[in-house]
């Protein structure tokens, strides 16, 4: 084979490889937001599952009911004077929920995301078609928990009181060539009851513990 023919063949192969490389780069750039969206969706579902499971398990293990967390103080006329919150028990509950969320997510932090090639290419007709490409996903997590007290009217001289756990779970999704940070806000009821009798229009009650942060331990109550 002449040198000119060899150079021609090499040139054709070079053009072909360059074209394939360019196509892969374009595919990856188009696929990047899809990969992140898939990974984010999987991570959100996992964090919701972790939070729900941790709340249920922690409340069951600590065996907390409404009367363990809150004490309703009444006067001689059976009117509600105040509601005393046991912040030591709430802090124990918060610590246990945080621990269980962390353990669950740590055990399941490495995930594989499978995305059909048709979905990566885009278009409503190709979505979900073709073999799936697998991507390794790894994410970090930092649960932030706080408690909120809610009052809702439940009829004449009756108030529905809930102590709600609010959680903000931050997540950094790390996929080869792509990363994204987002957060999920979740809530669950830690305890609830119906209070019968005259209740003040509004009041604030603070109970401090030696290790408490006063700013975090204030509950503002209003109906």
C-alpha positions in Angstrom: 0.0 0.0 0.0 1.4 3.4 -1.0 2.1 6.0 1.6 -0.6 8.3 0.1 -3.2 5.5 0.6 -2.1 4.9 4.2 -2.3 8.6 5.0 -5.8 8.7 3.4 -7.0 5.7 5.5 -5.5 7.3 8.7 -7.2 10.6 7.8 -10.5 8.9 7.4 -10.1 7.0 10.7 -9.1 10.3 12.4 -12.2 12.0 11.0 -14.4 9.2 12.2 -12.9 9.1 15.7 -13.2 12.9 15.9 -16.8 12.7 14.8 -17.6 10.0 17.4 -15.8 12.0 20.1 -17.8 15.1 19.2 -21.0 13.2 19.2 -20.3 11.8 22.7 -19.4 15.2 24.0 -22.7 16.6 22.6 -24.6 13.7 24.0 -23.0 14.2 27.5 -23.7 17.9 27.5 -27.4 17.3 26.6 -27.6 14.4 29.1 -26.1 16.4 32.0 -29.3 18.0 33.2 -31.2 14.8 32.7 -28.7 12.9 34.8 -28.9 15.5 37.5 -32.7 15.4 37.5 -32.8 11.6 37.7 -30.2 11.6 40.5 -32.0 14.3 42.4 -35.4 12.5 42.1 -33.8 9.3 43.5 -32.1 11.2 46.3 -35.3 13.0 47.3 -37.3 9.7 47.4 -34.6 8.2 49.6 -34.5 11.2 52.0 -38.3 11.1 52.4 -38.1 7.4 53.2 -35.3 7.9 55.7 -37.1 10.8 57.5 -40.5 9.0 57.7 -38.8 5.8 59.0 -36.6 7.6 61.5 -39.5 9.6 63.0 -41.7 6.5 63.4 -38.8 4.4 64.8 -37.6 7.1 67.2 -41.0 7.9 68.7 -41.7 4.1 69.1 -38.3 3.4 70.7 -38.5 6.4 73.1 -42.2 5.6 73.7 -43.3 9.2 73.6 -46.9 10.4 73.7 -48.3 13.9 73.9 -48.3 13.9 77.8 -44.6 12.9 77.8 -43.7 16.0 75.8 -46.3 18.6 76.9 -48.1 19.3 80.2 -51.3 21.4 80.1 -51.6 23.6 83.2 -55.1 24.6 84.2 -56.6 27.0 86.8 -59.3 26.2 89.3 -61.9 27.0 86.7 -60.5 24.4 84.3 -59.2 27.1 81.9 -55.9 26.5 80.3 -53.2 28.7 81.8 -50.1 27.4 79.9 -48.6 24.4 78.2 -45.2 23.4 79.5 -42.9 21.7 76.9 -40.3 19.2 78.1 -37.4 20.4 75.9 -35.0 17.7 77.3 -37.2 15.0 75.8 -37.6 17.0 72.5 -33.9 17.2 72.3 -33.5 13.5 72.8 -36.1 12.9 70.1 -34.3 15.3 67.7 -31.0 13.6 68.4 -32.4 10.1 67.8 -34.2 11.1 64.6 -31.0 12.7 63.3 -28.9 9.7 64.2 -31.2 7.3 62.4 -31.5 9.5 59.3 -27.7 9.7 59.1 -27.2 5.9 59.5 -29.8 5.1 56.9 -28.5 7.5 54.3 -24.9 6.5 55.0 -25.8 2.8 54.3 -27.5 3.7 51.1 -25.4 6.7 49.8 -23.9 4.8 46.8 -26.6 4.4 44.2 -26.8 3.5 40.6 -28.9 5.6 38.3 -30.2 3.9 35.1 -31.3 6.2 32.3 -32.5 5.0 28.9 -30.5 6.3 25.9 -33.7 7.6 24.3 -34.3 9.8 27.4 -30.8 11.2 27.2 -31.3 12.1 23.5 -34.5 14.0 24.3 -37.8 14.1 22.6 -41.2 12.7 23.7 -41.1 9.8 21.2 -37.6 8.6 22.3 -38.2 9.0 26.1 -37.8 5.7 27.9 -36.6 3.8 24.8 -33.4 1.9 24.2 -30.9 0.3 26.6 -30.1 2.1 29.9 -26.9 3.7 30.7 -25.8 3.3 34.3 -24.3 6.1 36.4 -22.9 5.9 39.9 -24.4 8.4 42.3 -22.9 9.5 45.6 -24.3 12.2 47.9 -23.7 13.9 51.2 -26.4 14.7 53.7 -26.9 17.0 56.7 -30.2 16.8 58.5 -31.4 19.9 60.3 -34.4 19.4 62.6 -36.6 21.8 64.7 -40.0 21.7 66.4 -43.1 23.8 65.8 -46.2 24.1 67.9 -49.5 24.5 66.0 -53.0 25.3 67.3 -56.1 24.7 65.2 -59.7 25.3 66.3 -61.6 22.1 66.9 -65.0 23.5 67.9 -66.4 25.4 70.8 -63.9 25.6 73.6 -61.7 23.0 71.9 -58.3 23.4 70.4 -56.3 20.8 68.4 -52.7 21.1 69.4 -49.8 19.5 67.4 -46.1 19.4 68.0 -44.6 19.1 64.5 -41.1 18.0 63.5 -39.8 20.1 60.6 -36.7 18.8 58.8 -34.5 20.3 56.1 -32.2 17.8 54.5 -29.5 19.1 52.3 -28.0 16.9 49.6 -25.1 17.2 47.3 -25.5 14.8 44.3 -22.2 13.8 42.8 -22.4 12.1 39.4 -19.4 11.7 37.1 -19.1 15.0 35.2 -22.1 16.6 37.0 -23.0 17.7 40.5 -25.9 19.5 42.1 -26.8 20.7 45.6 -30.4 21.0 46.7 -32.5 20.6 49.9 -35.8 19.0 50.8 -38.2 20.4 53.5 -40.2 17.7 55.3 -42.5 17.6 58.3 -44.2 15.0 60.6 -46.3 15.1 63.7 -44.5 14.2 66.9 -47.5 14.4 69.2 -51.0 15.8 69.1 -54.1 16.1 71.3 -57.5 18.0 71.5 -57.5 20.5 74.4 -61.0 21.1 75.9 -61.7 24.2 77.9 -61.1 27.9 77.6 -57.7 28.6 76.0 -55.9 32.0 76.0 -55.8 33.8 72.6 -52.0 33.6 72.7 -49.1 32.9 75.0 -45.4 32.1 75.0 -43.9 29.4 77.2 -40.1 28.8 77.6 -38.5 26.0 79.6 -34.7 26.0 79.6 -32.4 23.1 80.1 -28.7 23.4 81.0 -27.6 22.6 77.5 -30.4 24.4 75.7 -30.2 27.4 73.3 -32.8 29.9 74.4 -33.5 31.1 70.9 -34.2 27.6 69.7 -36.3 26.7 72.8 -39.0 29.3 72.4 -42.4 28.1 71.2 -44.8 30.9 70.1 -48.4 29.7 70.5 -51.4 31.2 68.9 -54.7 29.9 67.6 
